[in-house]
Amino acid sequence: MSVFRVILAILFPPLSVIDKGCGSFLIVLILTLLGWIPGVIASLIILNKNQC
């Protein structure tokens, strides 16, 4: 997970996971619309999960 991705996940969570697939993007987008913090947490989890 690069520093640029972390900053992008904090500022605009859906944009940081756009290359992980449509499902991840939609989940993070919905969580961001419901509240900014759940979107940030979900995007950081998705970015960290695919690191292995």
C-alpha positions as CSV (number, residue, x, y, z in Angstrom):
1,M,0.0,0.0,0.0
2,S,1.6,3.2,-1.2
3,V,1.5,6.5,0.6
4,F,-0.4,8.0,-2.4
5,R,-3.1,5.3,-2.0
6,V,-3.5,6.0,1.7
7,I,-3.8,9.7,1.1
8,L,-6.3,9.1,-1.6
9,A,-8.2,6.7,0.6
10,I,-8.5,9.4,3.3
11,L,-9.5,12.2,0.9
12,F,-11.8,10.3,-1.5
13,P,-12.2,6.6,-0.6
14,P,-14.0,5.3,-3.7
15,L,-11.3,6.6,-6.0
16,S,-8.6,4.7,-4.2
17,V,-10.2,1.3,-4.9
18,I,-11.4,1.9,-8.4
19,D,-8.9,-0.6,-9.8
20,K,-9.9,-3.4,-7.4
21,G,-13.2,-4.1,-9.2
22,C,-16.7,-2.8,-9.5
23,G,-18.0,-4.5,-6.3
24,S,-15.3,-2.9,-4.1
25,F,-15.9,0.5,-5.7
26,L,-19.7,0.3,-5.1
27,I,-19.4,-0.9,-1.5
28,V,-17.0,1.9,-0.6
29,L,-19.1,4.4,-2.5
30,I,-22.2,3.4,-0.6
31,L,-20.4,3.5,2.7
32,T,-18.9,6.9,1.9
33,L,-22.3,8.2,1.1
34,L,-23.6,6.9,4.4
35,G,-20.7,8.4,6.3
36,W,-17.2,9.4,5.4
37,I,-15.4,7.4,8.1
38,P,-17.0,4.0,7.2
39,G,-15.9,4.6,3.6
40,V,-12.3,5.4,4.7
41,I,-12.1,2.3,6.9
42,A,-13.5,0.0,4.2
43,S,-11.1,1.4,1.5
44,L,-8.1,0.9,3.8
45,I,-9.2,-2.7,4.6
46,I,-9.7,-3.4,0.9
47,L,-6.3,-1.9,0.0
48,N,-4.6,-3.8,2.8
49,K,-6.3,-7.1,2.1
50,N,-5.1,-7.2,-1.5
51,Q,-1.5,-6.4,-0.6
52,C,-0.4,-10.1,0.0
